[in-house]
Amino acid sequence: MIEINLVPDIKQELLRAQRVRTTVISFSIVIGIIVAAVVVLLVLWVFAVQAGRGLYYDTNISDRSKALSSVPDVSNTLTIQNQLSKLSALHDAKNIDSRIFDILTTINPPAPNSIGITKASLDTAAKTITVEAQAANQFTALEMFEKTISATKFTYSQTSAGTDCKQQTDKLYTCSVPLASQLSNTSRSYGQDASGAMVVRFTLSFTYPDALFSRTVQDAKIVAPNQTNATDSFVGVPSSLFTPKAKDVQGGGN
């Protein structure tokens, strides 16, 4: 059997090229459709799904915020933020109780009328200072101690005006108030100190001004007739400020 190829070789090459082109175009169209579908899906996710989710959560947050705001005293319930906002005020409200040592040092008269303090107590609720002490110069030293306390002033500066304040600058006022009021002297008796010398023992208390131990005042000073002491200045308490309590003497008293 004899076969004769009537299609020239060039024609066969052309037909083969057309099939390849058709295949490439078909694949390109399919890939283009897939890419377009992916782009459409991404656009829908960004502009539709995400926007819807954002709107849902915004509405949910708003509703829960309104529900929380309707709770009575919610600002006190949210303790973290509430307490942080009050730290400065709480710190300013704390008293500087250590000033009592500067006060006791300043109001102690000089020798020979100096006194020996056996006990000192501070009552912040009643705003009183109570001193248990003894005097080697007896009633003369006791009277001098009382007069020194009565004549002592407490001076300080603050940013607001007060009854006993004078304006120093545009934003600062200088104030001066008596250190003590309602001075009371009780429990006087005779005793013997550690060296055997006769002393007068007594308990003295007085009411102090509100600003005396305040943390907010500036340039605080205790001004006695014989000396001035800037408060908060001593690193330690002088050893001579306190003394051992004298022993009782039978039959003594006043």
SEKOLZA-317726 format. One record per residue (C-alpha): x, z, y; residue number from 1. Coordinates in Angstrom, 3 decimals. Each point is the difference from the previous one (the first is absolute). Example, Ala and Ser with C-alpha at 12.3 -4.5 7.8 and 13.67 -1.06 7.14 Angstrom:
# residues 2
      east        up     north  pos
    12.300     7.800    -4.500    1
     1.370    -0.660     3.440    2
END
This chain:
# residues 254
      east        up     north  pos
     0.000     0.000     0.000    1
     1.331    -0.980     3.336    2
    -0.874     2.073     3.229    3
     0.540    -1.466     3.398    4
     0.196     2.415     3.054    5
    -1.723    -1.854     2.774    6
     0.438     2.898     2.563    7
     3.268    -0.297     1.795    8
     2.296     3.048     0.197    9
    -0.510     0.334     3.735   10
    -3.727     0.302    -0.526   11
     0.513     2.799    -2.516   12
     2.211     1.927     2.430   13
    -2.696    -0.326     2.694   14
    -2.712     1.328    -2.310   15
     2.230     2.943    -0.997   16
     0.667     0.834     3.681   17
    -3.727    -0.078     0.782   18
    -0.705     2.476    -2.820   19
     2.698     2.354     1.261   20
    -1.356    -0.223     3.565   21
    -3.528     0.731    -1.164   22
     1.221     3.035    -1.948   23
     1.968     1.363     2.999   24
    -2.927    -0.491     2.362   25
    -2.355     1.753    -2.417   26
     2.316     3.012    -0.331   27
     0.489     0.127     3.789   28
    -3.748     0.046     0.585   29
    -0.483     2.785    -2.547   30
     2.824     2.091     1.522   31
    -1.392    -0.600     3.510   32
    -3.439     1.208    -1.074   33
     1.525     3.136    -1.544   34
     2.037     0.755     3.155   35
    -3.045    -0.559     2.222   36
    -2.034     2.363    -2.204   37
     2.712     2.681     0.270   38
     0.104    -0.369     3.801   39
    -3.779     0.272     0.212   40
     0.060     3.133    -2.163   41
     2.705     1.582     2.184   42
    -1.969    -0.789     3.164   43
    -3.126     1.512    -1.504   44
     1.967     3.141    -1.036   45
     1.576     0.514     3.406   46
    -2.946    -0.825     2.266   47
    -2.925     0.989    -2.197   48
     0.949     2.558    -2.642   49
     2.543     1.912     2.114   50
    -2.273    -0.005     3.054   51
    -2.856     1.286    -2.130   52
     2.161     2.749    -1.502   53
     1.202     1.022     3.471   54
    -3.569     0.149     1.300   55
    -1.052     2.073    -3.005   56
     2.792     2.554     0.434   57
    -0.486     0.179     3.789   58
    -3.683     0.726    -0.513   59
     0.826     2.592    -2.668   60
     2.553     1.745     2.246   61
    -2.422     0.007     2.921   62
    -2.800     1.493    -2.093   63
     2.235     2.726    -1.443   64
     1.428     0.770     3.440   65
    -3.499     0.469     1.371   66
    -0.883     2.237    -2.928   67
     3.159     2.083     0.551   68
    -0.623     0.256     3.738   69
    -3.457     1.404    -0.655   70
     1.496     3.028    -1.816   71
    -0.166     3.130     2.238   72
     3.413     1.256     1.244   73
     1.784    -2.924    -1.624   74
     3.001     0.517     2.333   75
     0.488     3.462    -1.517   76
    -0.502    -1.362    -3.508   77
     2.804    -2.541     0.397   78
     2.579     2.776     0.125   79
     3.186    -2.072    -0.051   80
    -0.570    -1.879     3.228   81
    -1.827     2.932     1.589   82
     2.799     2.488    -0.710   83
     2.734    -2.395     1.102   84
    -1.714    -0.375     3.365   85
    -0.060     3.798     0.381   86
     3.634     0.737    -0.882   87
     1.181    -0.011     3.606   88
    -2.808     2.299     1.105   89
     0.634     2.369    -2.915   90
     3.708     0.089     0.810   91
    -0.672     0.775     3.674   92
    -2.398     2.780    -1.026   93
     2.730     1.856    -1.897   94
     1.465     2.996     1.813   95
     3.713     0.598     0.503   96
    -0.083     3.593    -1.237   97
     3.794     0.308     0.121   98
    -0.256     0.394     3.788   99
    -0.858     3.649    -0.561  100
     3.682     0.790    -0.549  101
     0.924    -1.504     3.377  102
    -2.827     1.976     1.596  103
     1.089     3.329    -1.509  104
     3.608    -0.595     1.051  105
    -0.996    -0.792     3.576  106
    -2.403     2.899     0.593  107
     2.399     2.623    -1.369  108
     1.340     1.933     3.030  109
     3.761     0.340     0.467  110
     1.888     3.180    -0.952  111
    -0.479     2.904     0.300  112
    -3.724    -0.776    -0.233  113
     0.229    -2.523    -2.808  114
    -2.249     0.557    -2.990  115
     0.449    -0.552    -3.709  116
    -2.762    -2.009    -1.661  117
    -0.893     1.082    -3.526  118
    -2.885    -2.403    -0.563  119
    -1.651    -2.893     1.847  120
    -3.188    -1.788    -1.028  121
    -1.858    -3.020     1.358  122
    -3.776    -0.406    -0.323  123
    -0.833    -3.620     0.872  124
    -3.740     0.545    -0.521  125
    -0.228     2.839     2.534  126
     2.941    -1.404     2.054  127
     1.818     3.341     0.016  128
     3.592     1.115    -0.508  129
     0.575     3.506    -1.375  130
     3.399     1.705     0.225  131
     1.018     3.180    -1.770  132
     3.157     1.328     1.644  133
     2.011     3.055     0.952  134
     1.904     0.929     3.130  135
     3.122     2.170     0.221  136
    -0.690     0.609     3.697  137
    -3.437     1.134    -1.073  138
    -2.915    -0.238     2.475  139
     2.117    -1.445     2.802  140
     0.895    -2.979    -2.217  141
    -3.606    -0.283    -1.184  142
    -1.257    -0.210     3.574  143
     2.678    -2.556     0.858  144
    -0.985    -2.071    -3.032  145
    -3.667    -0.008     1.054  146
     0.839    -0.970     3.580  147
     2.305    -2.790    -1.197  148
    -2.747    -1.482    -2.169  149
    -2.540     0.248     2.827  150
     2.363    -1.766     2.426  151
     1.097    -2.763    -2.416  152
    -1.287    -3.540     0.557  153
    -0.328    -2.951    -2.316  154
     0.800    -3.301     1.727  155
    -0.444    -3.464    -1.466  156
    -0.872    -3.608     0.808  157
    -2.908    -2.077    -1.256  158
    -1.658    -3.336     0.670  159
    -3.378     1.432     1.061  160
    -0.949     2.213     2.923  161
    -0.867     3.662    -0.527  162
    -1.065     3.076     1.941  163
     3.566     1.278     0.444  164
     1.691    -3.413     0.241  165
     1.575    -1.938     2.831  166
     0.562    -3.738    -0.016  167
     3.673    -0.817    -0.479  168
    -0.145    -3.777    -0.476  169
    -2.781    -2.568    -0.377  170
    -0.469     0.898    -3.660  171
     1.513     3.485    -0.323  172
    -1.193     3.452     1.100  173
     2.043     3.224     0.145  174
    -1.876     3.126    -1.075  175
     0.749     3.721     0.199  176
    -2.133     2.680    -1.662  177
     0.503     3.712    -0.808  178
     1.512     0.540    -3.417  179
    -2.278     2.916    -0.828  180
    -3.480     1.271     0.691  181
    -1.927     2.970    -1.404  182
     3.212     1.963    -0.574  183
    -0.564     2.934    -2.372  184
     2.430     2.801    -0.880  185
    -0.939     2.172    -2.981  186
     1.446     2.199    -2.763  187
     2.730     1.678     2.025  188
     2.078     2.606    -1.866  189
     3.489     1.466    -0.253  190
     2.479    -0.902    -2.718  191
     3.673    -0.098    -0.959  192
     1.897    -3.273    -0.270  193
     2.734    -0.785    -2.550  194
     2.582     1.893     2.066  195
    -2.194     3.109     0.282  196
    -0.800    -0.485     3.689  197
    -3.488     0.816     1.272  198
    -2.082    -3.086     0.852  199
    -3.565    -0.747     1.040  200
    -1.907    -2.255    -2.378  201
    -2.964    -2.024     1.196  202
    -2.243    -2.973    -0.756  203
    -0.713    -2.452     2.796  204
    -2.257    -3.044    -0.118  205
    -1.109    -2.619     2.515  206
    -1.982    -3.217     0.190  207
     2.018    -3.160     0.658  208
    -1.093    -3.273     1.727  209
    -1.209    -2.960    -2.062  210
     2.952    -2.222     0.904  211
     2.682     2.506    -1.049  212
     0.497    -1.392    -3.510  213
    -1.405    -3.484     0.644  214
     2.029    -2.963    -1.221  215
    -1.274    -2.311     2.735  216
     1.423     1.820     3.037  217
     3.374    -0.996     1.458  218
     2.867     1.966     1.600  219
    -1.392     3.321    -1.270  220
     1.787     3.086     1.416  221
    -0.468     3.750    -0.164  222
     0.847     1.396     3.450  223
     0.521     3.787     0.065  224
     1.089     2.021     3.066  225
     3.524     0.338    -1.349  226
     0.515    -3.220    -1.993  227
    -1.357    -3.431    -0.903  228
    -0.053    -1.567    -3.410  229
    -0.787    -3.629    -0.874  230
    -2.085     0.163    -3.161  231
     0.989    -1.803    -3.217  232
     3.641     0.363     1.035  233
     1.343     2.571    -2.472  234
     1.268    -1.140    -3.365  235
    -0.276     3.489    -1.495  236
    -1.504     3.363     0.814  237
     2.417     2.467     1.686  238
     0.912     2.811    -2.404  239
    -0.414     2.547     2.797  240
    -3.654    -0.913     0.516  241
    -1.292     2.063    -2.935  242
     1.035     3.517    -1.017  243
    -0.789     2.347    -2.928  244
    -3.103     2.102     0.549  245
     0.607     3.593     1.103  246
    -0.926     2.921    -2.214  247
    -2.937     2.249     0.803  248
     0.587     3.286     1.821  249
    -2.395     2.751    -0.999  250
    -1.971     1.425     2.859  251
     0.934    -2.892     2.332  252
    -2.516    -2.217     1.680  253
    -1.650    -0.847     3.277  254
END
